Amino acid sequence: MPTLSDFPHWFLVAVVTSLGLAFGSFLNVVIYRVPRELSIVRPASRCGACGTPISPRDNIPLLGWLLLRGKARCCGAPISVRYPLVELLGGLLAWALLECVILPLPEQTPWYGALGLFALHLALGLGLIAAAFIDLDHLYLPDPITLGGTALGLLSVPLRADITWQSSLLGMLVGFLLVWLPFDLLYRLLRGRPGMGLGDAKLLMLAGAWFGWEGACFALLAGSVQGTLIAVTTFLVKGKAEEPEVVKRERAALLAEIEAAEGEEKERLVAELAADPLGHTEESGLGRIRMPFGPFLVLAILEYQLFGKVILESTLGYLWW
């Protein structure tokens, strides 16, 4: 039975990077369609400008965008640089997982065991990348990714030697409460509305399911520090963080729907808007700057997935253990 050590390093890098690029291309479909509640399976990839199906030769990760020089072959519409960026992130993630998660395994590890573990971690990483880009555009984290990722983390415990059922369940509870208690329950009592959506709480619950309470706490701490640095920089440069245009359009559409509604229906819509953090327009001041927190949590979870435990053991180990 071949083991992990039987395969040359260059071969493993080539295989996993190719897989990461291919799945990164599919991520673009997920990022575009999930917030619009469209099927990610059908129809096949189409031009976002004119709807023409995209040919396989134009769908090659990275090369397709470069050969087309960033413009659609069918209508000449510009193709966002985000598409090759997401594909590149998929490839780099797969390579990083190979180096940081798979190759440190014992040399006697069967190839199918290494492949299964790689598939699990790649699924987690790709889901996190999709969640980050969706949050950037729509200021929300979709349940199929946060709750689905949590379920995958919990169900995969028997296949991962670094965590137990108890640690996973405790991590889920701690991760959710870290956001829900201060930013939803207490903030709602003080301000009359939630300070953050529950998507962030579910994302930390995902981190806990995969990496225990230590991973959830690290994600919140590192995500908060990195998010604060970006928020301060944004405030100093622009004075505020601009809301995505999609969010502005969705709020305007909901306000128009409320204006047209009557009676109990109108009261229900008004209550829904009041309970949604996105129902309130931006306020001035650094402390009230609005930015999606999900991408910073995602970055922190990916950091922990790759080398977070090393960081904790070398810098904060005396506080955590």
C-alpha positions as a LaTeX table, in Angstrom:
\begin{tabular}{lrrr}
\hline
Residue & $x$ (\AA) & $y$ (\AA) & $z$ (\AA) \\
\hline
Met1 & 0.00 & 0.00 & 0.00 \\
Pro2 & 1.60 & 3.32 & $-1.08$ \\
Thr3 & 2.22 & 5.82 & 1.69 \\
Leu4 & 2.62 & 9.57 & 1.67 \\
Ser5 & 6.42 & 9.33 & 1.50 \\
Asp6 & 6.26 & 7.30 & $-1.74$ \\
Phe7 & 5.23 & 10.34 & $-3.78$ \\
Pro8 & 7.78 & 12.98 & $-4.82$ \\
His9 & 7.23 & 16.46 & $-3.43$ \\
Trp10 & 6.93 & 18.13 & $-6.85$ \\
Phe11 & 4.18 & 15.68 & $-7.83$ \\
Leu12 & 2.16 & 16.38 & $-4.70$ \\
Val13 & 2.51 & 20.14 & $-5.16$ \\
Ala14 & 1.42 & 19.94 & $-8.80$ \\
Val15 & $-1.61$ & 17.79 & $-8.03$ \\
Val16 & $-2.95$ & 19.72 & $-5.06$ \\
Thr17 & $-2.33$ & 23.13 & $-6.65$ \\
Ser18 & $-4.19$ & 22.08 & $-9.79$ \\
Leu19 & $-7.09$ & 20.89 & $-7.66$ \\
Gly20 & $-7.08$ & 24.15 & $-5.71$ \\
Leu21 & $-7.15$ & 26.24 & $-8.89$ \\
Ala22 & $-10.01$ & 24.18 & $-10.31$ \\
Phe23 & $-12.10$ & 24.40 & $-7.17$ \\
Gly24 & $-11.19$ & 28.08 & $-6.88$ \\
Ser25 & $-12.82$ & 28.59 & $-10.27$ \\
Phe26 & $-15.97$ & 26.91 & $-8.95$ \\
Leu27 & $-15.87$ & 29.22 & $-5.92$ \\
Asn28 & $-16.62$ & 32.14 & $-8.23$ \\
Val29 & $-19.91$ & 30.46 & $-9.09$ \\
Val30 & $-20.69$ & 29.96 & $-5.40$ \\
Ile31 & $-19.84$ & 33.58 & $-4.52$ \\
Tyr32 & $-22.09$ & 34.93 & $-7.25$ \\
Arg33 & $-25.06$ & 32.57 & $-7.00$ \\
Val34 & $-25.51$ & 31.71 & $-3.32$ \\
Pro35 & $-26.51$ & 35.25 & $-2.22$ \\
Arg36 & $-28.97$ & 35.38 & $-5.13$ \\
Glu37 & $-30.44$ & 32.00 & $-4.12$ \\
Leu38 & $-29.54$ & 30.45 & $-7.46$ \\
Ser39 & $-28.46$ & 26.87 & $-8.10$ \\
Ile40 & $-24.70$ & 26.42 & $-8.07$ \\
Val41 & $-25.04$ & 23.40 & $-10.36$ \\
Arg42 & $-27.28$ & 24.59 & $-13.19$ \\
Pro43 & $-27.06$ & 26.28 & $-15.59$ \\
Ala44 & $-23.42$ & 26.11 & $-16.60$ \\
Ser45 & $-21.22$ & 29.18 & $-16.20$ \\
Arg46 & $-22.49$ & 32.15 & $-18.18$ \\
Cys47 & $-21.33$ & 35.66 & $-18.95$ \\
Gly48 & $-22.60$ & 38.01 & $-16.26$ \\
Ala49 & $-23.19$ & 40.77 & $-18.80$ \\
Cys50 & $-25.01$ & 39.07 & $-21.70$ \\
Gly51 & $-25.80$ & 35.57 & $-20.41$ \\
Thr52 & $-23.87$ & 33.68 & $-23.09$ \\
Pro53 & $-22.54$ & 30.29 & $-21.90$ \\
Ile54 & $-18.80$ & 30.36 & $-21.28$ \\
Ser55 & $-16.81$ & 27.88 & $-23.35$ \\
Pro56 & $-14.48$ & 25.42 & $-21.57$ \\
Arg57 & $-11.38$ & 27.01 & $-23.15$ \\
Asp58 & $-12.29$ & 30.34 & $-21.52$ \\
Asn59 & $-12.94$ & 28.70 & $-18.17$ \\
Ile60 & $-9.38$ & 27.52 & $-17.54$ \\
Pro61 & $-8.32$ & 28.88 & $-14.13$ \\
Leu62 & $-6.08$ & 31.95 & $-14.37$ \\
Leu63 & $-5.13$ & 31.30 & $-18.01$ \\
Gly64 & $-8.66$ & 31.97 & $-19.27$ \\
Trp65 & $-8.70$ & 35.46 & $-17.77$ \\
Leu66 & $-5.15$ & 36.23 & $-18.93$ \\
Leu67 & $-5.74$ & 35.05 & $-22.50$ \\
Leu68 & $-8.96$ & 37.05 & $-22.70$ \\
Arg69 & $-7.13$ & 40.07 & $-21.23$ \\
Gly70 & $-9.86$ & 40.53 & $-18.69$ \\
Lys71 & $-12.72$ & 40.88 & $-21.20$ \\
Ala72 & $-15.54$ & 38.51 & $-22.14$ \\
Arg73 & $-15.12$ & 36.89 & $-25.55$ \\
Cys74 & $-18.85$ & 37.06 & $-26.28$ \\
Cys75 & $-19.58$ & 40.75 & $-25.65$ \\
Gly76 & $-16.32$ & 42.39 & $-24.60$ \\
Ala77 & $-17.59$ & 43.24 & $-21.11$ \\
Pro78 & $-14.83$ & 43.58 & $-18.49$ \\
Ile79 & $-14.25$ & 40.57 & $-16.25$ \\
Ser80 & $-13.47$ & 41.52 & $-12.67$ \\
Val81 & $-9.95$ & 40.77 & $-11.45$ \\
Arg82 & $-11.66$ & 39.10 & $-8.51$ \\
Tyr83 & $-12.25$ & 35.98 & $-10.64$ \\
Pro84 & $-8.58$ & 35.08 & $-11.17$ \\
Leu85 & $-7.82$ & 36.28 & $-7.62$ \\
Val86 & $-10.25$ & 33.75 & $-6.13$ \\
Glu87 & $-8.81$ & 31.01 & $-8.36$ \\
Leu88 & $-5.29$ & 31.92 & $-7.26$ \\
Leu89 & $-6.33$ & 31.86 & $-3.61$ \\
Gly90 & $-7.74$ & 28.36 & $-4.12$ \\
Gly91 & $-4.43$ & 27.15 & $-5.55$ \\
Leu92 & $-2.33$ & 28.81 & $-2.84$ \\
Leu93 & $-4.59$ & 27.44 & $-0.12$ \\
Ala94 & $-4.23$ & 23.89 & $-1.43$ \\
Trp95 & $-0.45$ & 24.24 & $-1.56$ \\
Ala96 & $-0.32$ & 25.69 & 1.95 \\
Leu97 & $-2.48$ & 22.85 & 3.31 \\
Leu98 & $-0.13$ & 20.33 & 1.75 \\
Glu99 & 2.91 & 21.91 & 3.40 \\
Cys100 & 1.37 & 22.72 & 6.79 \\
Val101 & $-1.20$ & 19.96 & 7.37 \\
Ile102 & $-0.42$ & 16.95 & 5.17 \\
Leu103 & 3.35 & 16.67 & 4.88 \\
Pro104 & 3.90 & 16.88 & 8.67 \\
Leu105 & 1.89 & 13.63 & 8.98 \\
Pro106 & 3.90 & 10.46 & 9.76 \\
Glu107 & 5.65 & 9.06 & 6.69 \\
Gln108 & 3.74 & 5.80 & 7.08 \\
Thr109 & 0.41 & 7.55 & 6.59 \\
Pro110 & $-1.55$ & 5.71 & 3.84 \\
Trp111 & $-2.20$ & 7.78 & 0.76 \\
Tyr112 & $-5.97$ & 7.52 & 1.17 \\
Gly113 & $-5.76$ & 8.78 & 4.75 \\
Ala114 & $-3.73$ & 11.81 & 3.67 \\
Leu115 & $-6.08$ & 12.42 & 0.76 \\
Gly116 & $-9.15$ & 12.29 & 2.99 \\
Leu117 & $-7.66$ & 14.73 & 5.48 \\
Phe118 & $-6.61$ & 17.05 & 2.66 \\
Ala119 & $-10.11$ & 16.97 & 1.19 \\
Leu120 & $-11.65$ & 17.89 & 4.54 \\
His121 & $-9.32$ & 20.82 & 5.12 \\
Leu122 & $-9.61$ & 22.02 & 1.53 \\
Ala123 & $-13.41$ & 21.99 & 1.80 \\
Leu124 & $-13.16$ & 24.08 & 4.97 \\
Gly125 & $-10.72$ & 26.56 & 3.46 \\
Leu126 & $-12.65$ & 27.00 & 0.23 \\
Gly127 & $-15.90$ & 27.50 & 2.12 \\
Leu128 & $-14.25$ & 30.17 & 4.26 \\
Ile129 & $-12.92$ & 32.01 & 1.21 \\
Ala130 & $-16.39$ & 31.99 & $-0.36$ \\
Ala131 & $-17.92$ & 33.27 & 2.89 \\
Ala132 & $-15.41$ & 36.12 & 3.07 \\
Phe133 & $-16.15$ & 37.38 & $-0.45$ \\
Ile134 & $-19.92$ & 37.05 & 0.02 \\
Asp135 & $-19.68$ & 39.07 & 3.24 \\
Leu136 & $-17.63$ & 41.73 & 1.47 \\
Asp137 & $-20.36$ & 42.18 & $-1.15$ \\
His138 & $-23.54$ & 41.55 & 0.84 \\
Leu139 & $-22.56$ & 42.05 & 4.51 \\
Tyr140 & $-23.92$ & 38.66 & 5.49 \\
Leu141 & $-22.60$ & 35.14 & 5.95 \\
Pro142 & $-24.74$ & 32.38 & 4.38 \\
Asp143 & $-25.98$ & 29.57 & 6.61 \\
Pro144 & $-25.13$ & 26.84 & 4.09 \\
Ile145 & $-21.46$ & 27.72 & 4.60 \\
Thr146 & $-21.37$ & 28.54 & 8.33 \\
Leu147 & $-23.75$ & 25.83 & 9.53 \\
Gly148 & $-22.62$ & 23.36 & 6.88 \\
Gly149 & $-18.99$ & 23.94 & 7.83 \\
Thr150 & $-19.86$ & 23.48 & 11.50 \\
Ala151 & $-21.57$ & 20.16 & 10.76 \\
Leu152 & $-18.57$ & 19.02 & 8.67 \\
Gly153 & $-16.21$ & 19.90 & 11.50 \\
Leu154 & $-18.24$ & 17.97 & 14.04 \\
Leu155 & $-18.84$ & 14.92 & 11.84 \\
Ser156 & $-15.18$ & 14.72 & 10.81 \\
Val157 & $-13.89$ & 14.46 & 14.39 \\
Pro158 & $-13.25$ & 10.67 & 14.10 \\
Leu159 & $-11.07$ & 11.33 & 11.04 \\
Arg160 & $-8.93$ & 13.99 & 12.72 \\
Ala161 & $-6.48$ & 13.03 & 15.44 \\
Asp162 & $-6.07$ & 16.55 & 16.83 \\
Ile163 & $-9.51$ & 16.95 & 18.44 \\
Thr164 & $-12.14$ & 15.02 & 20.42 \\
Trp165 & $-15.92$ & 15.11 & 20.44 \\
Gln166 & $-15.88$ & 16.97 & 23.74 \\
Ser167 & $-13.46$ & 19.61 & 22.47 \\
Ser168 & $-15.46$ & 20.11 & 19.29 \\
Leu169 & $-18.79$ & 20.49 & 21.10 \\
Leu170 & $-17.30$ & 22.82 & 23.70 \\
Gly171 & $-15.66$ & 24.84 & 20.95 \\
Met172 & $-18.98$ & 25.24 & 19.16 \\
Leu173 & $-20.66$ & 26.52 & 22.32 \\
Val174 & $-17.84$ & 28.89 & 23.23 \\
Gly175 & $-17.50$ & 30.18 & 19.68 \\
Phe176 & $-21.19$ & 31.04 & 19.39 \\
Leu177 & $-21.43$ & 32.66 & 22.82 \\
Leu178 & $-18.32$ & 34.79 & 22.25 \\
Val179 & $-20.29$ & 36.87 & 19.73 \\
Trp180 & $-23.91$ & 36.29 & 20.72 \\
Leu181 & $-23.63$ & 37.38 & 24.36 \\
Pro182 & $-21.88$ & 40.77 & 23.99 \\
Phe183 & $-22.80$ & 41.80 & 20.45 \\
Asp184 & $-26.36$ & 40.53 & 20.15 \\
Leu185 & $-27.96$ & 40.01 & 23.57 \\
Leu186 & $-26.24$ & 42.78 & 25.61 \\
Tyr187 & $-26.02$ & 45.23 & 22.71 \\
Arg188 & $-29.71$ & 44.74 & 21.98 \\
Leu189 & $-30.54$ & 45.47 & 25.64 \\
Leu190 & $-28.44$ & 48.65 & 25.61 \\
Arg191 & $-29.17$ & 50.01 & 22.13 \\
Gly192 & $-32.44$ & 48.37 & 21.21 \\
Arg193 & $-30.98$ & 46.59 & 18.18 \\
Pro194 & $-28.28$ & 43.98 & 17.53 \\
Gly195 & $-24.73$ & 45.19 & 17.04 \\
Met196 & $-23.72$ & 42.29 & 14.80 \\
Gly197 & $-25.51$ & 39.67 & 12.79 \\
Leu198 & $-25.57$ & 36.09 & 13.98 \\
Gly199 & $-23.52$ & 35.09 & 10.95 \\
Asp200 & $-20.34$ & 36.03 & 12.81 \\
Ala201 & $-21.43$ & 33.94 & 15.81 \\
Lys202 & $-22.07$ & 30.97 & 13.51 \\
Leu203 & $-18.66$ & 31.47 & 11.88 \\
Leu204 & $-16.95$ & 31.31 & 15.28 \\
Met205 & $-19.08$ & 28.25 & 16.06 \\
Leu206 & $-17.58$ & 26.71 & 12.93 \\
Ala207 & $-14.08$ & 27.55 & 14.17 \\
Gly208 & $-14.87$ & 25.88 & 17.49 \\
Ala209 & $-16.20$ & 22.74 & 15.84 \\
Trp210 & $-12.96$ & 22.36 & 13.89 \\
Phe211 & $-10.35$ & 23.57 & 16.35 \\
Gly212 & $-11.94$ & 23.62 & 19.81 \\
Trp213 & $-12.40$ & 26.60 & 22.10 \\
Glu214 & $-8.76$ & 27.59 & 21.54 \\
Gly215 & $-9.36$ & 28.02 & 17.82 \\
Ala216 & $-12.56$ & 29.99 & 18.39 \\
Cys217 & $-10.86$ & 32.35 & 20.86 \\
Phe218 & $-7.86$ & 32.80 & 18.58 \\
Ala219 & $-10.15$ & 33.59 & 15.64 \\
Leu220 & $-11.99$ & 36.27 & 17.60 \\
Leu221 & $-8.80$ & 37.80 & 19.00 \\
Ala222 & $-6.77$ & 37.78 & 15.79 \\
Gly223 & $-9.79$ & 38.76 & 13.68 \\
Ser224 & $-10.53$ & 41.71 & 15.98 \\
Val225 & $-6.94$ & 42.96 & 15.91 \\
Gln226 & $-6.66$ & 42.69 & 12.13 \\
Gly227 & $-10.11$ & 44.18 & 11.62 \\
Thr228 & $-9.34$ & 47.10 & 13.95 \\
Leu229 & $-6.14$ & 47.90 & 12.08 \\
Ile230 & $-8.00$ & 47.98 & 8.77 \\
Ala231 & $-10.88$ & 50.00 & 10.25 \\
Val232 & $-8.51$ & 52.62 & 11.69 \\
Thr233 & $-6.64$ & 52.85 & 8.40 \\
Thr234 & $-9.89$ & 53.18 & 6.46 \\
Phe235 & $-11.17$ & 55.88 & 8.81 \\
Leu236 & $-7.93$ & 57.87 & 8.54 \\
Val237 & $-7.94$ & 57.67 & 4.75 \\
Lys238 & $-11.66$ & 57.95 & 3.91 \\
Gly239 & $-13.43$ & 58.93 & 7.12 \\
Lys240 & $-15.77$ & 55.95 & 6.83 \\
Ala241 & $-16.17$ & 52.58 & 5.13 \\
Glu242 & $-18.48$ & 52.70 & 2.15 \\
Glu243 & $-21.28$ & 50.16 & 2.15 \\
Pro244 & $-21.39$ & 47.78 & $-0.82$ \\
Glu245 & $-23.72$ & 48.96 & $-3.56$ \\
Val246 & $-25.65$ & 45.68 & $-3.32$ \\
Val247 & $-26.52$ & 46.42 & 0.32 \\
Lys248 & $-27.68$ & 49.93 & $-0.53$ \\
Arg249 & $-29.93$ & 48.59 & $-3.28$ \\
Glu250 & $-31.36$ & 45.87 & $-1.05$ \\
Arg251 & $-32.17$ & 48.38 & 1.70 \\
Ala252 & $-33.77$ & 50.76 & $-0.79$ \\
Ala253 & $-35.90$ & 47.94 & $-2.19$ \\
Leu254 & $-37.03$ & 46.93 & 1.30 \\
Leu255 & $-37.90$ & 50.54 & 2.19 \\
Ala256 & $-39.95$ & 50.79 & $-1.01$ \\
Glu257 & $-41.70$ & 47.54 & $-0.10$ \\
Ile258 & $-42.50$ & 48.91 & 3.36 \\
Glu259 & $-43.84$ & 52.12 & 1.84 \\
Ala260 & $-46.19$ & 50.15 & $-0.39$ \\
Ala261 & $-47.36$ & 47.75 & 2.35 \\
Glu262 & $-50.28$ & 48.33 & 4.69 \\
Gly263 & $-51.55$ & 47.12 & 8.06 \\
Glu264 & $-49.99$ & 44.09 & 9.69 \\
Glu265 & $-47.76$ & 43.39 & 6.71 \\
Lys266 & $-46.21$ & 46.85 & 7.02 \\
Glu267 & $-45.70$ & 46.41 & 10.76 \\
Arg268 & $-44.00$ & 43.07 & 10.18 \\
Leu269 & $-41.61$ & 44.52 & 7.59 \\
Val270 & $-40.79$ & 47.49 & 9.81 \\
Ala271 & $-40.00$ & 45.14 & 12.71 \\
Glu272 & $-37.77$ & 43.00 & 10.47 \\
Leu273 & $-35.88$ & 46.06 & 9.29 \\
Ala274 & $-35.43$ & 47.37 & 12.83 \\
Ala275 & $-34.03$ & 44.01 & 14.00 \\
Asp276 & $-31.51$ & 43.87 & 11.15 \\
Pro277 & $-28.19$ & 45.71 & 11.66 \\
Leu278 & $-28.21$ & 46.49 & 7.94 \\
Gly279 & $-31.53$ & 48.28 & 8.34 \\
His280 & $-29.72$ & 51.21 & 9.91 \\
Thr281 & $-27.68$ & 53.58 & 7.79 \\
Glu282 & $-24.08$ & 54.32 & 8.63 \\
Glu283 & $-23.27$ & 56.71 & 11.44 \\
Ser284 & $-20.21$ & 58.91 & 11.72 \\
Gly285 & $-17.21$ & 58.33 & 13.97 \\
Leu286 & $-14.52$ & 55.67 & 14.23 \\
Gly287 & $-16.42$ & 53.70 & 16.84 \\
Arg288 & $-19.42$ & 53.42 & 14.54 \\
Ile289 & $-17.70$ & 52.62 & 11.29 \\
Arg290 & $-19.40$ & 49.73 & 9.51 \\
Met291 & $-17.29$ & 47.01 & 7.97 \\
Pro292 & $-17.89$ & 43.31 & 7.40 \\
Phe293 & $-16.24$ & 41.37 & 10.22 \\
Gly294 & $-16.53$ & 38.00 & 8.49 \\
Pro295 & $-13.44$ & 38.36 & 6.26 \\
Phe296 & $-11.23$ & 39.08 & 9.28 \\
Leu297 & $-12.62$ & 36.08 & 11.14 \\
Val298 & $-12.04$ & 33.98 & 8.03 \\
Leu299 & $-8.45$ & 35.18 & 7.80 \\
Ala300 & $-7.86$ & 34.32 & 11.45 \\
Ile301 & $-9.44$ & 30.85 & 11.09 \\
Leu302 & $-7.25$ & 30.15 & 8.06 \\
Glu303 & $-4.21$ & 31.28 & 10.04 \\
Tyr304 & $-5.12$ & 28.87 & 12.81 \\
Gln305 & $-5.82$ & 26.09 & 10.35 \\
Leu306 & $-2.32$ & 26.44 & 8.88 \\
Phe307 & $-0.09$ & 27.48 & 11.77 \\
Gly308 & $-2.15$ & 28.98 & 14.57 \\
Lys309 & $-1.22$ & 26.39 & 17.16 \\
Val310 & 2.47 & 27.07 & 16.61 \\
Ile311 & 1.83 & 30.77 & 17.18 \\
Leu312 & $-0.11$ & 30.11 & 20.37 \\
Glu313 & 2.42 & 27.67 & 21.77 \\
Ser314 & 5.34 & 30.00 & 21.09 \\
Thr315 & 3.79 & 33.32 & 22.14 \\
Leu316 & 0.71 & 32.81 & 24.30 \\
Gly317 & 1.19 & 29.26 & 25.51 \\
Tyr318 & 1.77 & 30.29 & 29.10 \\
Leu319 & $-1.60$ & 32.01 & 29.13 \\
Trp320 & $-3.63$ & 29.35 & 27.31 \\
Trp321 & $-2.27$ & 26.11 & 28.77 \\
\hline
\end{tabular}
